Amino acid sequence: MGHAVRFGLLGPLLVLRDDEPVAVGGPKQRALLALLLLRHNRFLSADWLVDALWDGHPPSGARVTLRSYVAGLRRALEPGRGPRAAGELLRGHAGGYELSVPPASIDAVRFTELVDGAAATPDPASAERRYAEALALWRGDLPLELAAVRPDLARLTEARLAAEEGRCASAVAAARHLAVLPDLRRFVAAHPEREAAREQLMLALYRAGRQTEALAVFDEGRRALAADYGVEPGERLRELHRQVLGHAVPPPAAPAPAAPAPAARLVGREAEVGLLAGMLDAARHDGGRVVAVVGEAGIGKTSLATAVEESAGDTPVVWGRCPDVGQAPPFWLWAQVVRALVTRPEAGRAGADTALAGFAAEPAAEPATGGLDPAARFRTYEAVSALVRAVAEPAGLVLVLDDLHAADPDSLLLLRYLASTLHGSRVLVVATLRPYERDPALVAALADLARQPGFRQLRPAGLDAEAVADLVRGRTGAPAPAELVRRLVTRTGGNPFFITELLAAPEGEPPPSVRDAVRLRLHALDEPTRECLDLLSVAGRELDLRLLGPHATRLAVTDLVTGAGPGAVRFRHPLFAEVAYAELAPPRRAALHARLADACARSGGLSPAELAHHYGQAAGLGRDEDHLRWTLRAAEDAARRLAYEDAMAHLDRAAARLALTSATSPAAAEAELAVQLRRTALLQITAGVGSDAVDRVCARARDLLAVVGPDADVRTALWTLGELACNRAEHAIAEDLATRLLEADDSGVIAAAGRYLLGVVGYFTGRLAEADEHLSAAVDRLRDLDPRLLSGQTGRTPALAVHDFRALVRSLRGDPVGARTDIAAARALAERVDDPYGRANAALFAAWAALQEHDVVAGRAAAARCREIGARQNMPHFVTVGDFLTEWAAVRGGDATRLAAMREAGEAIYRPGLRSTRTITIAAVAEAHLAAGDAGAAAVLAEEGLAVADEVGERVLVPELLRVRGLALGDAEDLREGARLAAAQGAHLLLPRFPPSASTTRPTPQGR
């Protein structure tokens, strides 16, 4: 066929011909192809296919329909096949069909081979690389749902899970446990029943110095297995648990020394070398052959021809090379071949034919007569053919015609004639050339060659990741890091020449040899085509042809680009784009960046982040305002997509740009203040509420408040700084800012924020009735608002956790039904305005309420939700709080071995800088120690909590701390004071916990 066809089963069905996607018809036709691929190179009866396609219930006429599907697939897979020609890929047999393809052309086969190879590899780093390469072949889930192949799909799905486990296990064995920890957490959360993965997660955590977390992972697995399957963990997992408890986990094995690199010259070309060897053998025994090796510069065409020469043995090999330096003299290619052939003893009389005189080194003599002989050219052609056949007769002959794309027209005509005479000879012609589809003379020549028996076209693709890794190892003598391999494959498309040149060059710009190779092709283009390529290089990605201007169609004359979907093009390799971009002078680069950004800002085609980048590159042309505007839009876009780290990076750039003029410009100060407030809101999500990172940004915001103009709107600043003050346990400051906020605006979201802050202060300071009043007023404000005013506020302003905090207040006031109603309302509001942070907060506050109420079951469930949401959306605060609540629930559930892990997890919440809620966690930890029978530790912890409460004014659970200390020490005064304070606060949840002797009055719990 001459075309490389590859198939993708690991995800939506994919067919590529020469790396271009092929449409293969509707759902049933695609299902048929999938069936054939799963049973490739095997005869499948028509009856079985009909049964499989319609799940055992075929309609009448199904066999006729099957034949139409087969015909459609043949048209798609073999478009050049004649109407009555036999199919080469989809072959018909009596009563059925066979898809005849190289197994390696199917990604599922390649996946299985890579996984098997990884499993057999003793070096864990190499195994991890192979597993990763195998998993990279998956593009999604398997969409086929036919009963006949359900076992095949189940096998592939299980193999994928096993490969993921194998990759993680190899990484842990290679001492890369820190790098693989997030992946292991996600995998175990998604597949809690897979003990091998849980074992690796425990190992990774232990080797990262996190013994308590490793033990917690075991306990979670044990509970999950017991709850879901009624079984205990296996012996391997139990043994590892014992080793972790005893600090007896064996260290990772030392890596084995790297084996010497293979000596093979052609890495990753085993299939091509084998095919050429087969062609040579066929030519020597079954008649002449012609093979055209087609590919871009540097792909290895000449190396493949050299491999034929090295394997030729006694068969003579003659080369003819076409210089790629402009128009060659007539018959330049064949002059080299003929001069070499006539010197060989096998040439005999054929080498003395006078018709070959024109190929001699000396100029041909003038003809005796003035007229031209019309038959002379054909006599010359026949003389060359006779010479070739004569030399080939004893032991065969290999003719290598290198760089045929640069041959003169006469040489091409002679080749076309010669090919028609080779069928009875022992000659193999190997022609190497670049893609020729845009050269009419080469198209005609190759079409003639293709009509001859024994012709084959070979198009070597770029090296895959495994071959690139082998090539790197051969060049450097050391195993190739996976990231280096990935970068080389991406930049070069697997081009061996480019890879070897990059390896020899220092990091940074492309090496001179590569730049020169691409430069030559760039300089050969006319001005309009070069203009389009310059703009494409600035884009740094595929681009719609419409954005390249009226001359975009001229790109058809160069093979530097390739199609990238309907109406779009890209550079064939990123390295080409790098060189083209490096060739641009800085002022021209900036102008092209601005031109591209302006075009896309009007018509679309680039994301806000890309537009910000291009305007930033054009900042020297006075496009600073455009850069700032699109940077802020990029931050909004990233936050909307939950890409909070990306949003922070954009806001950091905007803040740095505005800070240059904020000191002298009130307008710039106001703009920077808005940016800093948005950074604060995002940092509360990413770094954690009350973290030192948030404090630093708020300090800058406070400085800017003194610089902004008198008419600046500072309400959002008051709200944000008030939120920070609450998180830093600075209650007086928070109360003052909330009061100023209400004075500035007593309506809308701002008024709700003011009431909310006052309610939060009331909760932490133990003024529960006042807190309930303020929070209820805030709830009423929100109820009257259009939900669209709240939508999209995540990452722009602090969270309005109004229902959440009122749930805590009502829980303490003895109204658990009201508390649960508020948590449900918080969840519903988050869903209504599509607020991911609000969803997470609802889980978090449900967990805090369970902590207050000593509800172990609800606390465990809420903790699991916190951890899952935090891990999925990269919100570490939720993960650490979930970790603490998980340990607390385990201890309160009767597992005293987790006391130390609980204390450690509680401390982790406050490491980023949070100061509020500390007395709440200390109270829970102290009470858990008391319940576990450790009165001494409970008393010490309660004392610590009371000291913190006095220091920061966080009075809400002082009654509980006094109760714990009183019970631990037998101090009746502590118990009386705690009961008195609980009654004064209205903390009716706490009063029943005190012994009757501590209080003479028991106020009634407050319902809603």
Sequence and secondary structure as in RCSB ss.txt:
>XXXX:A:sequence
MGHAVRFGLLGPLLVLRDDEPVAVGGPKQRALLALLLLRHNRFLSADWLVDALWDGHPPSGARVTLRSYVAGLRR
ALEPGRGPRAAGELLRGHAGGYELSVPPASIDAVRFTELVDGAAATPDPASAERRYAEALALWRGDLPLELAAVR
PDLARLTEARLAAEEGRCASAVAAARHLAVLPDLRRFVAAHPEREAAREQLMLALYRAGRQTEALAVFDEGRRAL
AADYGVEPGERLRELHRQVLGHAVPPPAAPAPAAPAPAARLVGREAEVGLLAGMLDAARHDGGRVVAVVGEAGIG
KTSLATAVEESAGDTPVVWGRCPDVGQAPPFWLWAQVVRALVTRPEAGRAGADTALAGFAAEPAAEPATGGLDPA
ARFRTYEAVSALVRAVAEPAGLVLVLDDLHAADPDSLLLLRYLASTLHGSRVLVVATLRPYERDPALVAALADLA
RQPGFRQLRPAGLDAEAVADLVRGRTGAPAPAELVRRLVTRTGGNPFFITELLAAPEGEPPPSVRDAVRLRLHAL
DEPTRECLDLLSVAGRELDLRLLGPHATRLAVTDLVTGAGPGAVRFRHPLFAEVAYAELAPPRRAALHARLADAC
ARSGGLSPAELAHHYGQAAGLGRDEDHLRWTLRAAEDAARRLAYEDAMAHLDRAAARLALTSATSPAAAEAELAV
QLRRTALLQITAGVGSDAVDRVCARARDLLAVVGPDADVRTALWTLGELACNRAEHAIAEDLATRLLEADDSGVI
AAAGRYLLGVVGYFTGRLAEADEHLSAAVDRLRDLDPRLLSGQTGRTPALAVHDFRALVRSLRGDPVGARTDIAA
ARALAERVDDPYGRANAALFAAWAALQEHDVVAGRAAAARCREIGARQNMPHFVTVGDFLTEWAAVRGGDATRLA
AMREAGEAIYRPGLRSTRTITIAAVAEAHLAAGDAGAAAVLAEEGLAVADEVGERVLVPELLRVRGLALGDAEDL
REGARLAAAQGAHLLLPRFPPSASTTRPTPQGR
>XXXX:A:secstr
  S EEEE SSS EEEETTEE    SHHHHHHHHHHHHTTTS EEHHHHHHHHTTT   TTHHHHHHHHHHHHHH
HH TTS TTS  SSEEEETTEEEE   GGGBHHHHHHHHHHHHHT SSHHHHHHHHHHHHHT  S      GGGH
HHHHHHHHHHHHHHHHHHHHHHHTT HHHHHHHHHHHHHH TT HHHHHHHHHHHHHTT HHHHHHHHHHHHHHH
HHHHS    HHHHHHHHHHHTT                 SSTT HHHHHHHHHHHHHHHHH  EEEEEE  TTSS
HHHHHHHHHHT TTS EEEEE  SSS   TTHHHHHHHHHHHTSGGGGGGGG GGGGGGSSS     SSSS  TT
HHHHHHHHHHHHHHHHHTTT EEEEEETGGG  HHHHHHHHHHHTT TTS EEEEEEE   TT HHHHHHHHHHH
TSTTEEEE      HHHHHHHHHHHHSS   HHHHHHHHHHHTT HHHHHHHHHS SSS  HHHHHHHHHHHHTS
 HHHHHHHHHHHHHTS EEGGGG TTGGGGGG TTEEE STTEEEESSHHHHHHHHHTS HHHHHHHHHHHHHHH
HHH  S HHHHHHHHHHTGGGT HHHHHHHHHHHHHHHHHTT HHHHHHHHHHHHHHHHTTTTT HHHHHHHHHH
HHHHHHHHHHHT TT HHHHHHHHHHHHHHTTS TT   HHHHHHHHHHHHHTT HHHHHHHHHHHHHH  SHHH
HHHHHHHHHHHHHHTT HHHHHHHHHHHHHHHHTS GGGTTT BTTB    HHHHHHHHHHHTT HHHHHHHHHH
HHHHHHHTT HHHHHHHHHHHHHHHHHHT HHHHHHHHHHHHHHHHHTT HHHHHHHHHHHHHHHHHTT GGGHH
HHHHHHHHTTTTS  TTHHHHHHHHHHHHHHTT HHHHHHHHHHHHHHHHHH   TTHHHHHHHHHHHHT HHHH
HHHHHHHHHHT TTTGGGS GGG S        
